[in-house]
Amino acid sequence: MYPTLTDFFHDVFGINIPMPIQTYGFFVAIGFLVGIFLIALELKRKEKLTVYVPFTKKILIGEPAKISSIILSAAGGFVIGFKLLEAVLHYADFVSNPQIFILSMRGNILGGFIGAAFSGYLTWQEKNKQKLDKPKWVDQTTYPHELAGNILIVAAIFGLLGAKIFHNLENLDDFMADPIGSLFSFSGLTFLGGLIVGTGAVLYYAKKNNIQSLFLLDAAAPSLPLAYGVGRLGCQISGDGCWGIANPNPKPGWMSFLPDWMWSYNYPHNVINSGSKMLENCTTAHCHVLDVPVFPTPFYETTIMVVVFFILWGLRKRIQIPGVLFMLFLTFAGMERLLIEQIRVNNKYDIFGFGITQAEIISSILIILGVVGVILFYKKGNQINNWLNSRMKMSETVEPKK
């Protein structure tokens, strides 16, 4: 296991480069970037087919920088400078525990003032370059793919927020024991919670910017399983605790050609220091190994979701009815998680005498929504297309970019 990128470079290349980057967070970030890159590609493709059309809105240009904007920018610059200079001057402390360092009140006042001054000046300078003798209203044309960066930010913020909220709901005992630590720790995320909250936030943002929700959801459908699969690689490589139940059984014969860890793994050097056994001659901060090997469920999830990605990517040009592709994703995502949940470690709720996990409940709902959605959208396909086309014609449009 490689809890940090430092561990990876040291083990693979034999070089020690202290970096405050945890492997889990690194892969989650890569997952978001991969997802938004594919969404932008799909939006561009549909723009060329005039499935998506640009929209125009009036904006006021030429205004001087407002005092409130400068103050807000300076405040953000102060926080960044406050932390950044302290991290540079005490890099070893920062690397040893970046979470505690960032969330603490520790910082450098001089760095804060420098950051505030620099950020406030940049805001003033940018507005000053665009200042006109008399501000005026102009029409601004925006293509959906140009908002991909904003969609990424919205999805990341609200997706992580939802993942954290649902994780704490699933682990109420841990949350009650340490609410502050549970809320602000960089570990403990639930994908289904992130999917629900993140999707809701993105749809709200799309509506505010006149992007048809069904088209956007279909554009995102193939990328979501791949992004999730990449993020799960972080779970597997760091050993963050999202593994399966104990599996001390010998590897079955039909898996004889595969590495042993694909069947059962004890996660040495796991990032959460789980297990009472200690590795010999280990000098890092993560020397624990599980007492009993377990199913490597993050690896299984990555494998399944990559397959789902290729299926949806292959179907994206064949399915013409809006909404169907996303409903297929919901169905596949629900089935994948419901299947994995049978061999995964998770807290269970006692409902009418039956033990059931939060993920099983949500997965079942996703499967039902997905199947029902596919059937309804296929039955109402022509009506949906006609309605969406009429909505797009109501908006002022220009010819799409070549």
N, C-alpha and C positions, 0 to 999 in steps of 0.2 A: 504494500500500500504506500501511497505517496500523499500524505496529508497536505503538503505544500509543494509548490513548484520547486522550491529549494531542495526538498528531498528527492524530487524526480531528477533534477540536473546532477545532483551529487551521486546518485546511484547509477544513472545511465551513462553520464559523461565524465564522472570523476572530478567535477569542479564544484566548488562551494560558492554559490552566489546568493547571499541572504536576500530574500524577497518576501514582502508582506502579503503574498497572494496565496490563498488557500485553493487547493485543487478543485474542491467542490464549487466554490464561487466562480472560479475561472471557467469551468464547463457550463455553468448556468448562464454566464454572460455570453459565451460562445453560442449557446443554444438560442438565446434571444436574437443575436446578430444573424445567425443562419436563417432563423424563421423570418425575420423582417426582410432579409435579402431576397428570399424566395417569394414573399408576398409582393415586393416591389416588381419583381420580374413578371409575376402573374398579372398585376395591375397594368403594367405596360403592354402586355400582350392583349389584354382585353380592350385597352384604349385604342390600339390599332384596328381592332375589330368593331370599334364604336359601341362596344357593349357598355363601357364606361365613358362618360363624357365629362369634360371639364366644366367647372362652374365659375361664375364671376361674382365678385362682390365689391362694393365700394369701400375704399380705405382712404384715410386722410394722410397725406404725405407733406413733408416740409415743415413739420412742427419742431420747435426747439426742444431740447431735452427737459423733461419735467423734473422738478425737485424730488418728487416722490420716486421717480424711476432711478435717479442717481442715488438716493438714500437706500433704496432696496438693493441696488447693485452693490453699493458699498458694504451693506450688511452681509451679503453673501460673500464678498471678497474678504471681509474681516474673518469670518468663520474659516474659510479655506486657508488664508494666510496664518491664522492663529494656530491651526493644526499642522500645516505644512512645514513651517520653520521649526517647530518643536520636533517634528518627526525627523527632519534632516539633522538637527543638532543631537538628537538622541535616537539614532536609527536602530541601534541594537534593541532598545526597549520597544520600539515600534514593531520591529520584525517578530519579536518574541511573542507578542500578543496584540495584533492589530485591532481586534474587536474592542478589547478593554481600552486600548489607547484612544481609539476614535470616539468611543462613547463616554469617556471620562471628561472631566473639566480641565484636564491638563492641556496646556498650550503656551504659546509665546505671544505676549502682548505686542511686541514690536512687529512680529510677523503679521499680526492682525491688522495693525495700522497701515502697514505697507500694502497688504492685500486690499484693504478698503479703499485706500487712495488710488491704487492702480485700477481696480475694477470700476470705481466711480468715474475716473478720468476716461476710461475706454468708452463707457456709456455716453458721457457728454460728447466725446470726440466723434463717435459714430453718428449721433443725432445732428451734430454741428455740420458734418459733411453733407447731410441731406437737407439741411435747413433752407427754406425758400423765403423770399421777402413776404410772400402771402401764401400760407398753406392752402392746399386744394385737394378736392376729392377726385380720385381716379378709379377706373375699373381695373381690378386685378383678376387675372385668369389663373386658376389653380387646377392642376391635374391631380387625380387621386394618388398616383405614385409619388408625387412630390411631397405628400404628407406622410410618407412611410417612416421618416425619422420621428415625427411627432407621435405616430401610432406606436412606435417602439417604446418611447418614453412613457406613454400612457399605459401600455401593456405591462411594462416592467414595474412601474410603481404600484399599480393596482393589482397586478398579478402576484407580486411578492407580498403585498399587504393581505390579499385573500389567502395566499398559501400559509402565511403566518397565523392568521386568525383561525383558519380551519385546523391547523396543526394543534394550536392551543386548546381548541374545543375538543379535539380528539384525545388530548393528554391533560385533562383538567387537574389531575393530582399534581403533576409537575408544575403546572401554571400556578396553582394555589400555593405551592411550596415556595416558589420564587417567581412572582409575577413580572418584576422588572427584568430579571435575567431572561425569562422566557420570551418576553416581548422584543427585546433588543439583541438577542443572540443572533449570530449569522447562520445558525444551523436550525434544522427543524422546519421543513416546508412541506406542504401538502399540495401536490399537483392539481388535484381536482378542485380544491379551493381556489387556487390561482387561476384555473381555467374559468370558473364561474364568475369571479369578481373581475378578472382581467377582461373577459369577453364583454361583460356588461359595460365596463368603462369605455372600451373601444367602440362599442356600438353607440354609446351616447356621444362620443367624440365624432363618429362618422355622421350621425344625424345632424349635429351642429354644423358640419361642413358639407352637407348635401350629398353625401356618398350613400348610395343605396346599400342597406345593411346586408341583404341577401347576397349581393354580388361580392361585398367585402368578405363575408364569411366563407363563401366558396373559394375566394382567392387565398384565404388563410388556411383552408382545410388541409391541403397537402403538407404545408410547412409545419403545422402544429405537432404531428407525431414525430417528425424528424428533430425539431427543436427539443421536444421532450426526451427523445432518445439520447441526444447529445448531453442534456442535463443529467440524465441517469448515469452516464459514464462517470460524471463527477462523483456520484454516490458510490459507484463501484470502486473507483481508483482511490478515493480518500477513505472509504470505509466509515461512512457517517452514521451507520446504524440502521439504514433502510434495507436490511438483509432479510433472509427468510428464516423459517423455523429450523431447529436443529436437524441435521442430516448426517448421522454417523454411519449410514448404510454404505456398503461398497458400491462402486460405480457399476451400473448395469453393462452387460456385454455389448449392447447396441451402441454404447457411447465409448467404446474402447479406443477409437481412433482420435478422440478429443482429449484435451488436457484435463487432469483431475479436478482442477479448480472450477471447471464449468459445471460439475456435478455437486461438489461439496467443498467449501472453503472456510478457512479459519481466520481470515482477515488480519494478518500480522501488521503491526504498525498502524492500526486503525486510528482515525483522528479523534475519536471520542474515548480512547483508552479503555475500551470494554474488554472484559476477560480478566481472570485472576492470574493467568500465566504471564510470565515476563520473558521476553526474548533475551538470549544470552549475548553478551558483548554489545548490547545496544546502548548508545550514548545520546540518542535523540530524545525529544520530549514525548515520543509516541513509541513505547516499547511493549505494549500489550498485544496479546493474541487470544482469540476466543478459546475457551476451554473445550468446546465441542464445535466442530465445523457445521456450517449452515448452508442452506440453498442460496446461491448468489443471485437473488431475485433482481437486483438492478441490471445485471447483465442480461437476464432473460427479457426484461422490459425493453431494454435498448434494442435487442434483436427483433422482438415482435414489432416495435414501433417503426423500425427501419423498413420492415416488410410492408407495414401499413402505408408508409410514405410512398413507396414505389407503386403500390396499388392505386392510391388516390392520385398520384402524379400521372399515372398512365390513363386514368379515367377523366382527368380534368378537361380534356378537349372533346371527349365523347358525350359527356352528360351536358345537355343544353338547358335543362330546367333549373332555374335559380333555386338554391337552398338544398338541393338533393345531395350535393357533394359534402356539404358540412354535416348534414344529417347522417351520412355514411361514416364520417369521422367520429361523430358522437357514438354511433353504434360500435365501431371498432374499439374506440377508447374505453367504453364501458365494458365490453367483453374482455379486453386485455386485462384491465385492472381487476375485474371480478374473478378471472382465472388465477391471476398471480396472488390475489388475496388469500387463496386457499393454502398457500405455503409461505405466507409472509407474516412477520411479527407485527402485531397491531393490537391496540386496546379494543375491547369489545363492549358493546352496550347490551344490557339485559332487557330484551323486549319480548314480553309475553313468554318469558322462560327460555327464549332463544338467544344465544350469543351471536351478535352481528356487529360488524365494524362499520365505522362511518363511511369508509370507501366502498363497502359492499352496498350500502344504501344508495349512495350517490351513483355508483356504477349501474345499479339496476334501473334507476331513474333515467340515466343517460341512454341505456339500451332501449327502454320504452319510448322515450322521446325521439330517438333516432329512427327506430322502425316505423313508428306512427308518422313521423315527419316525412320519411321517404314515400310512404303510401299516399299521404295527403298531397304532397307536392306533385307527385306524378299524376294524380287524379285531377288536380287543379292547375296543371302546367301551363296550358294556354291562357287561362285567366290571369295567372301570376305574371306571365310575360307581357300581356296586354296592359295590365295595371302598371307595371314598372316602366314600360315604354311611355305610357301617358304621363307618368310622373316626371320622367326625364325631359319630355318635350315641354313641360311647364317651366323648366329652368332655362335661363339664357345660356346658350352654348356657343362654342366656336369650333372650327375644324380641329380635330386632334392632331397632335404633333406627328410628323413623319419620322 
